[in-house]
Amino acid sequence: MTLWAIRETARIWYASKKKIKLKTERAFLKQVGIFQNSKVAAKKKDKRWYKDVGLGFKTPKEAIEGTYIDKKCPFTSSTVSIRGRILTGVVLSTKMKRTITIRREYLHYIQKYNRYEKRHKNLAAHLSPAFIGVQPGDVVTVGQCRPLSKTVRFNVLKVVKKQEGGSKQFTKF
């Protein structure tokens, strides 16, 4: 093990013991439109801009009170607006950074046999840091926005945690 690897593991161990959030980006991050070098003594310590995306979706508490900076977040960024389709699906994977994969199941009618068959589509969606602890199996509601990357065109708007334990109940998916 190299000296650099030993130092890195020690830093991560120390940060986990102290519960310090490690900054992952090297650049200075700030919200667009917020002037941070005011000469007048600021009455409000936290200058944070957020918005209501509309369509009956509430702004998460973490988006209002949090300190994260995400230029692709629909709640704290002025460059992303929700328009178009609103879809619901089950979280399949959370392995990517700030991106999740959603599975949408539906029925397709086969006219020849007068029957339905099950089909599914996978969909990539941006997951804002406002939603903490999303796990595979959770049901999420996503809204369409402008293309955020090559495959991502949706943003997570609401998360419903997977119910654990208890008796068997009817679930949508």
Residue frames as a rotation matrix with the C-alpha (Angstrom) as fourth column:
MET 1
0.585 0.811 0.000 0.00
0.811 -0.585 0.000 0.00
0.000 0.000 -1.000 0.00
THR 2
-0.212 -0.685 0.697 1.42
0.647 -0.633 -0.425 3.36
0.732 0.361 0.578 -0.99
LEU 3
-0.826 -0.168 -0.538 1.79
0.532 -0.547 -0.646 6.34
-0.186 -0.820 0.541 1.32
TRP 4
-0.831 0.556 0.013 -0.92
-0.495 -0.750 0.439 8.21
0.254 0.358 0.899 -0.61
ALA 5
-0.158 0.798 -0.581 -3.40
-0.034 0.584 0.811 5.32
0.987 0.148 -0.065 -0.16
ILE 6
-0.384 -0.043 -0.922 -2.68
0.866 0.331 -0.375 5.17
0.322 -0.943 -0.090 3.58
ARG 7
-0.962 0.003 -0.273 -3.28
0.105 -0.919 -0.379 8.91
-0.252 -0.394 0.884 3.95
GLU 8
-0.623 0.772 -0.129 -6.49
-0.533 -0.297 0.792 8.72
0.573 0.562 0.597 1.91
THR 9
-0.068 0.607 -0.792 -7.94
0.387 0.748 0.540 5.86
0.920 -0.270 -0.286 3.97
ALA 10
-0.596 -0.194 -0.779 -6.99
0.803 -0.164 -0.573 7.66
-0.017 -0.967 0.254 7.19
ARG 11
-0.966 0.252 -0.051 -8.71
-0.254 -0.965 0.055 10.85
-0.035 0.067 0.997 5.97
ILE 12
-0.311 0.897 -0.314 -11.90
-0.366 0.192 0.910 8.97
0.877 0.398 0.269 5.05
TRP 13
-0.167 0.207 -0.964 -11.88
0.738 0.675 0.017 7.09
0.654 -0.708 -0.265 8.37
TYR 14
-0.836 -0.201 -0.510 -11.41
0.509 -0.631 -0.585 10.35
-0.204 -0.749 0.630 10.31
ALA 15
-0.827 0.562 -0.008 -14.18
-0.502 -0.733 0.458 12.07
0.252 0.383 0.889 8.32
SER 16
-0.145 0.811 -0.567 -16.58
0.006 0.574 0.819 9.18
0.989 0.116 -0.088 8.96
LYS 17
-0.369 -0.038 -0.929 -15.88
0.884 0.293 -0.364 9.31
0.286 -0.955 -0.075 12.70
LYS 18
-0.848 -0.022 -0.529 -16.47
0.254 -0.894 -0.370 13.08
-0.465 -0.448 0.763 12.81
LYS 19
0.069 0.910 0.409 -19.45
0.859 0.154 -0.488 12.85
-0.507 0.385 -0.771 10.37
ILE 20
-0.248 -0.267 -0.931 -17.97
-0.216 -0.922 0.322 15.51
-0.944 0.281 0.171 8.10
LYS 21
0.821 0.493 0.288 -19.34
0.208 0.211 -0.955 15.91
-0.531 0.844 0.071 4.59
LEU 22
-0.286 -0.946 0.149 -16.49
0.457 0.002 0.889 15.48
-0.842 0.323 0.432 2.14
LYS 23
0.380 0.321 -0.868 -16.49
-0.539 -0.685 -0.490 17.92
-0.751 0.654 -0.087 -0.74
THR 24
0.332 -0.210 0.920 -16.27
0.536 0.844 -0.001 15.93
-0.776 0.493 0.393 -3.96
GLU 25
0.756 -0.053 0.653 -15.83
0.585 -0.395 -0.708 18.79
0.295 0.917 -0.268 -6.47
ARG 26
-0.183 -0.926 -0.331 -12.63
0.975 -0.214 0.061 20.79
-0.127 -0.312 0.942 -6.57
ALA 27
-0.547 0.015 0.837 -14.20
0.405 -0.870 0.281 24.00
0.733 0.493 0.469 -7.89
PHE 28
-0.931 0.312 -0.191 -15.86
0.003 -0.517 -0.856 26.67
-0.366 -0.797 0.480 -5.74
LEU 29
-0.573 0.793 0.207 -19.60
0.707 0.350 0.615 26.06
0.415 0.499 -0.761 -5.99
LYS 30
-0.821 0.399 -0.409 -22.24
0.000 -0.716 -0.698 28.76
-0.572 -0.573 0.588 -5.67
GLN 31
0.037 0.917 0.398 -25.81
0.801 0.211 -0.561 29.37
-0.598 0.339 -0.726 -6.71
VAL 32
-0.656 -0.198 0.728 -26.29
0.681 -0.570 0.459 31.53
0.323 0.798 0.509 -9.78
GLY 33
0.040 0.711 0.702 -27.82
0.272 -0.684 0.677 34.93
0.961 0.164 -0.221 -8.96
ILE 34
0.891 0.170 -0.422 -26.77
0.444 -0.123 0.888 35.05
0.100 -0.978 -0.185 -5.30
PHE 35
0.321 -0.791 0.521 -24.18
-0.192 -0.593 -0.782 37.73
0.927 0.151 -0.342 -4.54
GLN 36
0.615 -0.083 -0.784 -22.01
0.633 0.645 0.428 36.42
0.471 -0.759 0.449 -1.72
ASN 37
-0.410 -0.878 -0.246 -19.64
0.885 -0.318 -0.341 39.34
0.222 -0.358 0.907 -1.06
SER 38
0.514 0.702 0.493 -22.08
0.506 -0.712 0.487 41.88
0.693 -0.001 -0.721 0.34
LYS 39
-0.575 -0.759 0.305 -20.41
0.236 -0.511 -0.827 44.77
0.783 -0.404 0.473 2.16
VAL 40
-0.061 0.655 0.754 -23.52
-0.835 -0.447 0.321 45.37
0.547 -0.609 0.574 4.24
ALA 41
-0.845 -0.210 0.491 -23.76
-0.489 0.675 -0.553 43.11
-0.216 -0.707 -0.673 7.28
ALA 42
-0.576 0.625 -0.527 -26.03
-0.223 0.500 0.837 40.32
0.786 0.600 -0.149 6.18
LYS 43
-0.193 0.614 0.766 -29.14
-0.980 -0.084 -0.180 39.92
-0.046 -0.785 0.618 8.31
LYS 44
0.892 0.435 0.123 -29.77
-0.419 0.897 -0.142 36.50
-0.172 0.075 0.982 6.85
LYS 45
-0.020 -0.952 0.304 -26.78
-0.589 0.257 0.766 34.20
-0.808 -0.163 -0.566 7.17
ASP 46
-0.515 -0.115 0.849 -28.00
0.436 0.818 0.375 31.68
-0.738 0.563 -0.372 4.62
LYS 47
-0.106 0.440 -0.891 -28.73
-0.790 -0.582 -0.193 33.25
-0.604 0.684 0.410 1.26
ARG 48
-0.809 -0.095 0.580 -30.35
0.168 0.908 0.383 30.38
-0.563 0.407 -0.719 -0.59
TRP 49
-0.410 0.664 -0.626 -32.54
-0.894 -0.429 0.131 30.54
-0.182 0.613 0.769 -3.67
TYR 50
-0.873 0.232 0.428 -35.21
0.260 0.966 0.006 27.90
-0.412 0.117 -0.904 -4.24
LYS 51
-0.633 0.691 -0.349 -38.44
-0.768 -0.500 0.401 27.62
0.103 0.521 0.847 -6.17
ASP 52
-0.090 0.726 0.682 -41.71
-0.298 0.634 -0.713 25.73
-0.950 -0.267 0.159 -6.33
VAL 53
-0.936 -0.335 0.110 -41.79
-0.015 0.349 0.937 23.49
-0.352 0.875 -0.331 -9.42
GLY 54
-0.362 0.886 -0.291 -45.59
-0.927 -0.375 0.013 23.62
-0.097 0.274 0.957 -9.50
LEU 55
-0.232 0.391 -0.891 -47.93
-0.511 0.730 0.454 20.82
0.828 0.560 0.030 -10.59
GLY 56
0.743 0.644 0.182 -48.77
-0.451 0.281 0.847 20.08
0.495 -0.711 0.499 -6.94
PHE 57
0.393 -0.688 -0.610 -45.27
0.653 0.676 -0.342 18.97
0.647 -0.264 0.715 -5.92
LYS 58
0.998 -0.045 -0.043 -43.90
0.004 -0.636 0.772 20.39
-0.062 -0.770 -0.635 -2.67
THR 59
0.330 -0.941 0.079 -40.34
-0.473 -0.237 -0.848 21.66
0.817 0.243 -0.524 -2.41
PRO 60
0.433 -0.190 -0.881 -38.37
0.611 0.780 0.132 19.29
0.662 -0.596 0.454 -0.11
LYS 61
0.989 -0.047 -0.140 -37.19
0.091 -0.551 0.830 20.64
-0.116 -0.833 -0.540 3.24
GLU 62
0.255 -0.963 0.094 -33.59
0.657 0.243 0.714 19.74
-0.710 -0.120 0.694 2.36
ALA 63
-0.043 -0.230 0.972 -33.79
0.934 -0.355 -0.043 21.94
0.355 0.906 0.230 -0.77
ILE 64
0.723 0.397 0.566 -34.87
0.194 -0.902 0.385 24.93
0.663 -0.169 -0.729 1.34
GLU 65
0.918 -0.291 0.270 -32.57
-0.359 -0.319 0.877 24.47
-0.169 -0.902 -0.397 4.33
GLY 66
0.698 -0.658 0.282 -29.71
0.628 0.752 0.200 22.48
-0.344 0.037 0.938 2.79
THR 67
0.364 -0.678 -0.638 -26.33
-0.345 -0.735 0.584 23.70
-0.865 0.008 -0.502 1.61
TYR 68
-0.112 -0.433 0.895 -25.87
0.628 0.667 0.401 21.56
-0.770 0.607 0.197 -1.51
ILE 69
-0.088 0.027 -0.996 -25.26
-0.667 -0.744 0.039 23.12
-0.740 0.668 0.083 -4.93
ASP 70
-0.432 0.029 0.901 -26.73
0.511 0.832 0.218 21.28
-0.743 0.554 -0.374 -7.91
LYS 71
-0.709 0.096 -0.698 -27.19
-0.476 -0.796 0.375 23.05
-0.520 0.598 0.610 -11.23
LYS 72
-0.791 0.438 -0.426 -29.52
-0.195 0.481 0.855 20.27
0.580 0.760 -0.295 -12.46
CYS 73
-0.775 0.529 -0.347 -31.85
0.574 0.357 -0.737 20.30
-0.266 -0.770 -0.580 -9.43
PRO 74
-0.295 0.724 0.623 -35.40
0.640 -0.335 0.692 21.45
0.710 0.603 -0.364 -10.32
PHE 75
0.619 0.587 -0.522 -35.84
0.765 -0.300 0.570 23.06
0.178 -0.752 -0.634 -6.87
THR 76
0.474 -0.523 -0.708 -32.62
0.379 -0.605 0.700 25.11
-0.795 -0.601 -0.089 -6.56
SER 77
-0.665 -0.718 0.205 -31.63
0.477 -0.198 0.856 25.81
-0.574 0.667 0.475 -10.16
SER 78
0.042 0.678 -0.733 -33.12
-0.319 -0.687 -0.653 28.41
-0.947 0.261 0.188 -12.45
THR 79
-0.530 -0.363 -0.767 -31.95
-0.820 -0.013 0.572 26.57
-0.218 0.932 -0.291 -15.58
VAL 80
-0.957 0.221 -0.188 -34.13
0.157 0.940 0.302 23.46
0.244 0.259 -0.935 -15.15
SER 81
-0.445 0.882 0.154 -37.91
-0.856 -0.368 -0.365 23.58
-0.265 -0.294 0.918 -15.46
ILE 82
-0.737 0.286 0.613 -40.37
0.207 0.958 -0.199 20.70
-0.644 -0.020 -0.765 -15.39
ARG 83
-0.082 0.742 -0.666 -42.56
-0.870 -0.380 -0.316 20.44
-0.487 0.553 0.676 -18.48
GLY 84
-0.390 -0.019 -0.921 -44.05
-0.717 0.634 0.290 17.60
0.579 0.773 -0.261 -20.45
ARG 85
0.246 0.535 -0.808 -44.65
-0.065 0.841 0.537 14.17
0.967 -0.080 0.242 -19.00
ILE 86
-0.122 -0.200 0.972 -44.98
-0.991 -0.027 -0.130 13.15
0.052 -0.979 -0.195 -15.35
LEU 87
0.204 0.095 -0.974 -44.14
-0.361 0.933 0.015 9.44
0.910 0.348 0.224 -14.88
THR 88
0.443 -0.037 0.896 -44.00
-0.876 0.193 0.442 6.98
-0.189 -0.981 0.053 -11.98
GLY 89
0.460 -0.334 -0.823 -41.66
-0.287 0.821 -0.494 4.01
0.840 0.464 0.282 -11.60
VAL 90
0.984 -0.174 -0.027 -39.65
0.105 0.455 0.884 1.84
-0.142 -0.873 0.466 -9.26
VAL 91
0.433 -0.898 -0.073 -35.98
-0.893 -0.439 0.104 2.58
-0.126 0.020 -0.992 -8.51
LEU 92
0.950 -0.145 -0.278 -33.82
0.028 0.923 -0.384 -0.12
0.312 0.357 0.880 -10.05
SER 93
0.213 -0.957 -0.196 -30.30
0.931 0.260 -0.255 1.20
0.295 -0.128 0.947 -9.46
THR 94
0.998 0.024 -0.049 -28.61
0.040 -0.934 0.356 4.04
-0.037 -0.358 -0.933 -7.55
LYS 95
0.455 -0.888 0.066 -25.03
0.799 0.439 0.411 3.26
-0.394 -0.134 0.909 -8.60
MET 96
-0.034 -0.462 0.886 -24.44
0.786 -0.560 -0.261 6.43
0.617 0.688 0.382 -10.61
LYS 97
-0.756 -0.290 -0.587 -23.59
0.603 -0.659 -0.450 9.80
-0.256 -0.694 0.673 -9.10
ARG 98
-0.598 0.604 -0.528 -26.82
-0.280 -0.774 -0.568 11.83
-0.751 -0.192 0.631 -8.75
THR 99
-0.330 0.519 -0.788 -28.55
-0.901 0.075 0.427 9.63
0.281 0.851 0.443 -11.32
ILE 100
-0.415 0.270 0.869 -30.91
-0.390 0.810 -0.438 6.70
-0.822 -0.521 -0.230 -10.80
THR 101
-0.892 0.208 -0.401 -32.40
-0.292 0.411 0.864 4.08
0.345 0.887 -0.306 -13.09
ILE 102
-0.372 0.867 0.333 -36.17
-0.683 -0.013 -0.730 3.61
-0.629 -0.499 0.597 -12.97
ARG 103
-0.977 0.160 0.138 -38.18
0.210 0.793 0.572 0.61
-0.018 0.588 -0.809 -14.22
ARG 104
-0.407 0.893 -0.192 -41.63
-0.799 -0.450 -0.400 1.35
-0.443 -0.009 0.896 -15.65
GLU 105
-0.891 0.170 0.421 -43.90
0.265 0.947 0.179 -1.65
-0.369 0.272 -0.889 -16.21
TYR 106
-0.325 0.825 -0.462 -46.93
-0.815 -0.493 -0.306 -1.59
-0.480 0.277 0.832 -18.48
LEU 107
-0.101 0.408 0.907 -49.29
0.254 0.892 -0.373 -3.92
-0.962 0.193 -0.194 -20.36
HIS 108
-0.671 -0.134 -0.729 -49.24
-0.646 -0.378 0.664 -4.24
-0.364 0.916 0.167 -24.16
TYR 109
0.272 0.901 0.338 -52.33
-0.440 0.429 -0.788 -5.52
-0.855 0.066 0.514 -25.96
ILE 110
-0.893 -0.447 0.049 -51.90
-0.200 0.491 0.848 -8.28
-0.403 0.748 -0.528 -28.58
GLN 111
-0.219 0.895 -0.389 -54.89
-0.922 -0.320 -0.216 -8.02
-0.318 0.312 0.895 -30.92
LYS 112
-0.334 0.038 -0.942 -54.45
-0.643 0.721 0.257 -11.45
0.689 0.692 -0.217 -32.54
TYR 113
-0.634 -0.004 -0.773 -54.72
0.384 0.866 -0.319 -13.33
0.671 -0.499 -0.548 -29.23
ASN 114
0.323 0.805 0.497 -57.00
-0.055 -0.509 0.859 -10.81
0.945 -0.305 -0.120 -27.47
ARG 115
0.637 -0.230 -0.736 -54.56
0.761 0.341 0.552 -10.82
0.124 -0.911 0.392 -24.55
TYR 116
0.855 -0.433 0.285 -52.10
-0.460 -0.887 0.032 -8.52
0.239 -0.158 -0.958 -22.78
GLU 117
0.458 -0.778 -0.430 -48.39
0.718 0.609 -0.337 -9.04
0.524 -0.155 0.838 -22.22
LYS 118
0.808 -0.252 -0.532 -46.15
0.313 -0.582 0.751 -7.42
-0.499 -0.773 -0.392 -19.64
ARG 119
0.366 -0.756 0.543 -43.46
0.661 -0.199 -0.723 -5.06
0.655 0.624 0.427 -20.90
HIS 120
0.651 -0.184 -0.736 -41.07
0.562 -0.534 0.631 -2.66
-0.509 -0.825 -0.244 -19.24
LYS 121
0.543 -0.558 0.628 -38.81
0.330 -0.545 -0.770 0.28
0.772 0.625 -0.112 -20.01
ASN 122
0.142 -0.587 -0.797 -35.81
0.958 -0.123 0.260 1.52
-0.251 -0.800 0.545 -18.05
LEU 123
0.675 0.177 0.716 -35.43
0.380 -0.915 -0.132 5.27
0.632 0.362 -0.685 -17.64
ALA 124
-0.373 -0.832 -0.410 -32.53
0.882 -0.181 -0.436 7.35
0.289 -0.524 0.801 -16.32
ALA 125
0.670 0.610 0.423 -33.44
0.396 -0.776 0.490 10.29
0.627 -0.161 -0.762 -14.07
HIS 126
-0.397 -0.786 0.474 -31.45
-0.003 -0.516 -0.857 12.94
0.918 -0.341 0.202 -12.20
LEU 127
0.443 0.463 -0.768 -31.67
0.752 0.275 0.599 12.56
0.489 -0.843 -0.226 -8.41
SER 128
0.322 -0.263 0.909 -31.26
-0.277 -0.945 -0.175 15.83
0.905 -0.195 -0.377 -6.54
PRO 129
-0.695 -0.624 -0.357 -29.30
0.201 0.308 -0.930 15.77
0.691 -0.718 -0.089 -3.26
ALA 130
-0.433 0.632 0.643 -32.56
-0.849 -0.525 -0.056 16.98
0.303 -0.570 0.764 -1.66
PHE 131
0.723 0.670 -0.170 -33.73
-0.598 0.730 0.331 13.35
0.346 -0.137 0.928 -1.65
ILE 132
-0.322 -0.882 0.343 -31.52
-0.932 0.233 -0.276 11.53
0.164 -0.409 -0.898 0.85
GLY 133
-0.637 -0.079 0.767 -31.45
-0.475 0.824 -0.309 7.77
-0.607 -0.561 -0.562 1.20
VAL 134
0.413 0.743 -0.526 -33.24
-0.897 0.233 -0.376 6.60
-0.157 0.627 0.763 -1.94
GLN 135
-0.472 -0.518 0.713 -32.93
-0.449 0.838 0.311 2.81
-0.758 -0.174 -0.628 -2.18
PRO 136
-0.844 0.212 -0.493 -33.77
-0.373 0.428 0.823 0.29
0.386 0.878 -0.282 -4.92
GLY 137
-0.610 0.716 -0.340 -37.45
0.755 0.656 0.027 -0.61
0.242 -0.240 -0.940 -4.62
ASP 138
-0.493 0.427 -0.758 -38.67
0.283 -0.746 -0.603 2.90
-0.823 -0.512 0.246 -3.73
VAL 139
0.163 0.623 0.765 -41.41
0.983 -0.037 -0.180 4.36
-0.084 0.781 -0.619 -5.91
VAL 140
-0.578 -0.431 -0.693 -40.49
0.366 -0.896 0.252 7.72
-0.730 -0.108 0.675 -7.46
THR 141
0.657 0.714 0.241 -42.34
0.618 -0.327 -0.715 10.29
-0.432 0.619 -0.656 -9.51
VAL 142
-0.486 -0.872 -0.058 -40.28
0.599 -0.381 0.704 11.99
-0.636 0.307 0.708 -12.22
GLY 143
0.648 0.649 -0.400 -40.97
0.167 -0.632 -0.756 15.00
-0.744 0.423 -0.518 -14.42
GLN 144
0.371 -0.485 0.791 -39.66
0.928 0.177 -0.327 15.68
0.019 0.856 0.516 -17.90
CYS 145
0.571 -0.294 -0.766 -37.18
0.002 -0.933 0.359 18.51
-0.821 -0.207 -0.532 -18.37
ARG 146
0.673 -0.422 -0.607 -34.59
-0.735 -0.289 -0.613 19.58
0.084 0.859 -0.505 -20.92
PRO 147
0.738 -0.469 -0.485 -31.84
0.297 0.871 -0.391 17.05
0.606 0.145 0.782 -21.75
LEU 148
0.859 -0.440 0.261 -29.40
-0.448 -0.402 0.798 17.02
-0.246 -0.803 -0.543 -18.83
SER 149
-0.286 -0.937 0.199 -26.99
-0.548 0.331 0.769 14.53
-0.786 0.111 -0.608 -20.43
LYS 150
-0.831 -0.099 -0.547 -26.90
-0.540 0.380 0.751 11.96
0.134 0.920 -0.369 -23.22
THR 151
-0.666 0.556 -0.497 -29.51
0.361 0.824 0.438 9.70
0.653 0.112 -0.749 -21.58
VAL 152
-0.568 0.423 -0.706 -31.08
0.753 -0.080 -0.653 11.80
-0.333 -0.903 -0.273 -18.79
ARG 153
-0.702 0.429 0.569 -34.24
0.138 -0.702 0.699 13.79
0.699 0.569 0.433 -19.61
PHE 154
0.437 0.890 -0.130 -36.16
0.238 0.025 0.971 13.44
0.868 -0.455 -0.201 -16.33
ASN 155
-0.618 -0.544 0.567 -35.82
-0.375 -0.429 -0.822 14.82
0.690 -0.721 0.061 -12.78
VAL 156
-0.469 0.438 -0.767 -37.06
0.742 0.666 -0.073 13.18
0.479 -0.604 -0.637 -9.55
LEU 157
-0.350 0.457 0.817 -39.90
-0.310 -0.880 0.360 15.17
0.884 -0.127 0.450 -7.97
LYS 158
0.317 0.522 0.792 -41.22
-0.940 0.060 0.337 12.85
0.129 -0.851 0.510 -5.25
VAL 159
-0.622 -0.529 -0.577 -40.04
-0.377 0.848 -0.372 9.71
0.686 -0.014 -0.727 -3.45
VAL 160
0.537 0.732 0.420 -42.27
-0.802 0.286 0.525 7.17
0.264 -0.619 0.740 -1.68
LYS 161
-0.474 -0.804 0.359 -40.23
-0.879 0.459 -0.131 4.79
-0.060 -0.377 -0.924 0.49
LYS 162
-0.293 0.285 -0.913 -40.70
-0.292 0.882 0.369 1.04
0.910 0.375 -0.175 0.08
GLN 163
0.453 0.509 0.732 -42.85
-0.866 0.059 0.496 -0.46
0.209 -0.859 0.468 2.86
GLU 164
-0.535 -0.692 -0.485 -41.03
-0.468 0.721 -0.512 -3.10
0.704 -0.047 -0.709 4.83
GLY 165
-0.991 0.121 0.065 -42.48
0.020 0.592 -0.806 -5.92
-0.136 -0.797 -0.589 6.88
GLY 166
-0.334 0.942 -0.037 -46.18
-0.727 -0.283 -0.626 -6.38
-0.600 -0.182 0.779 7.63
SER 167
0.056 0.473 0.879 -48.62
0.269 0.841 -0.470 -8.52
-0.961 0.263 -0.080 5.73
LYS 168
-0.748 -0.297 0.594 -48.78
0.623 -0.005 0.782 -8.72
-0.230 0.955 0.189 1.97
GLN 169
0.072 0.741 -0.668 -50.54
0.113 -0.671 -0.733 -5.77
-0.991 -0.023 -0.133 0.41
PHE 170
0.620 0.207 0.757 -51.48
0.765 0.058 -0.642 -4.76
-0.177 0.977 -0.122 -3.08
THR 171
-0.126 -0.677 -0.725 -48.77
0.173 -0.734 0.656 -2.66
-0.977 -0.042 0.210 -4.71
LYS 172
0.648 0.403 -0.647 -48.90
-0.466 -0.462 -0.754 -0.81
-0.603 0.790 -0.112 -7.97
PHE 173
0.302 -0.641 -0.706 -45.66
-0.873 0.111 -0.475 -2.32
0.383 0.759 -0.526 -9.26
